[in-house]
Amino acid sequence: MLLLAAMVGCVQVEDRAVTLSNERNSIERTYELTKYLDHQLKEIKDTYLLYLGPPFSDPDFSPPRPNISSLAVPSAATRVDLWRGLENGARLAQNQRAYSVLLCAVRELARSTLCPYLQSSLLHFCSGLSGLLGSISGLMNALGVATDGHAPLTTPALSPRPALNDFTRKVEGFWVLRELQSWLWRSAKDFTRLKKRLRTFHNGAGHKPV
Amino acid sequence: MINKTGSAVSVNSCLGGFGLPEYLFAPAFTMCLKTGLWALAVAAFFSQLCCEDTSTHPPKPISRGIYVAIGSSVKLPCGDGMTKGTEWRVNGSMLVSGPVLHLHNTSLEDQGIYTCHSPNGGHIETLHLWMGYAPSPPVVQCWSPSYPLKAVCSWTQTPDPILPTYYIATYWYPRTEQPLVHSCRRESDQDQQCILEELELYATVPHLVNITAVNALGSATRILPILIDDIMKPDPPVNVKVTLQPGRKLHVQWAPPPSWPDPVNFTLKYKVQFQWDKRKTASIMGPYESLSMVRSGLVPGRTYHIQVSAMDFMGQGQSSEWSDPVTITLPTS
C-alpha cells in the first residue's frame, strides 16, 4: 500500500512537472508571438503615420492623449515596484483586458483605412493580436485564473466613423498604435517574468514562486 | 515756564504741582540734567573727531560689479555721470577722459577692473566688469543605463555662458490625478547632469524634464518629453574574457553591466564584434541572450580585437557602447 501510494505520488509530481513544463512552453510561445507582433508593429506604425500625414508623420510629434470614453484602453503604465508585485493571474488578466480592447480598436482602424496595403497589413496584424489574446486566455485557464472573456466584437473602441480628414479621428488612431506599442513592450516583460517565476516554482517544488 | 497767572515758575515747582514731592527731584533731577547735557557735549566733540568732514576729506570710492552680455554696448557713468574732468582708467592706464565710459560691441577682452578718477586724481569708483552670455535653452539628452530604476539627463549650453551659471532640474509625469514635481537629483547646483528616479514604465504619455539655466544675465528653460522605455541605453558589458579553444575557436564570455539592476526580468541581448587588420575589418555576431559564444573558422596567426555591446532584448532604446577591446592572437600552427 505504501509502495502504491508512493508510486501515485510520483506520478502526480511527474504530472505536475509536465503541466508546468507545458505552461512554460506556452508562455514561451506567447512571448515569441509578442516579439513578433512588436516587430510587425514597428513597420505598420511608420506606414500608418505617413498615411496620416503631417504633423503625425513629423518625428517627435505627440498630440495630447484624448480623454474620451471612445479610447478606453487600459494603460500599460506602471511603476516597477507595482509591476514586480503583480500576482501571475492578475498580470495575465491585465494583459487580457488590454488586448481585448486593442483588438477591437485596431479592427476599427483597419476598417476606416482607405489605403488597401495598410488595411491589409492592419487586418493581418489583427489576426496575430487575436492569436495573442487566445494564447493569454489559454494560459489563464491552465493556471486556473478566471478569464473575463473577450470584449464584444461589435463594441467599437473608437468613435463612429467620420471623414478621414477629421483631426480627432487621426489623433485617436495615433493613440491606439501608441497604446499597442506600450502594451507589447510591457507584455514581453510580463511573459519573461512569468517564465522565470514558473521556472523558480518548478525548481523549488512545493515552494511559492518568488 | 509761565503759570496761568503769568508768573514764571521753575520746573521743579511744576513737578511739585503734579503732586510729586519736590525734595526727591530737586538734587536728582538737576544731577540727571547736568549729566545728560555733559554726555551730549562729549558725543558732539568726539563726533567731530571720528566722522569725516566731507568738506576737507574725499568720500570713499564706490566699488561695484556689473555683468555685461558679450556683443552688447554699455554706458558706464562715473558717479552721477556729470562731473567734468573725470577720467576712466583700466589696469591703471588712462582709457578715456570724461564722466561716462562708453563700450561698443563688447568682447571678452573688455572684462577687467575699471577705475574712475576725479580731476585731481582722487579715486571715485571701482567697477568690476564681467563679460559673458545669458543662458540659452540647454541642449538636454536623457538615457536610462539602469532601467527600470533610474534615468540620467545631462545638458550643455551653447555658447558657454562663461559667467557662473546654476541650474534647476525637475521632472514630472502627467498623471490624471495631480502630478508630483520631482527634483532631479544632483550633487551641486552647477552640475550639468542629474538622476531621475520613481519612473513610470510602459507609459504612453511622456515624462517631462525641465532644465532651467540661470545666471546674472538671465535665464532659459528647456522642457524635454521622454518615454523611459525609449531611452534605455545600458552601459557596456564587463569582464569580457576570450579563451582559445582547440580547432581555432575562440570562446568569448562576458557579464551584464553592474549598473543594470535586474538582468533577470529585464533581459539584455548582446552582440560581439571581431576586428582584425589593425581594426580596419570587422564582423559582428549575435544577438545572443546568453553570456557567452564560440566563434570558429578563425585565421591562424591573426590578431583579433573583440568587443561586446548590450541592448534591451526587445530592441528598445539604444545599444550600449562597445566594451574595451580584448586582444588575442591565434597561434600560427
Interface residues (C-beta under 8 A of the other chain):
Chain A: K35 D38 D60 S62 R65 S75 A76 A77 T78 R79 V80 W83 R84 W175 R178 E179 Q181 S182 W183 W185 R186 A188 K189 T192 R193 K196
Chain B: P148 L149 E198 L199 E200 L201 Y202 A203 T204 V205 P206 P225 D229 V264 N265 F266 T267 F313 M314 Q316
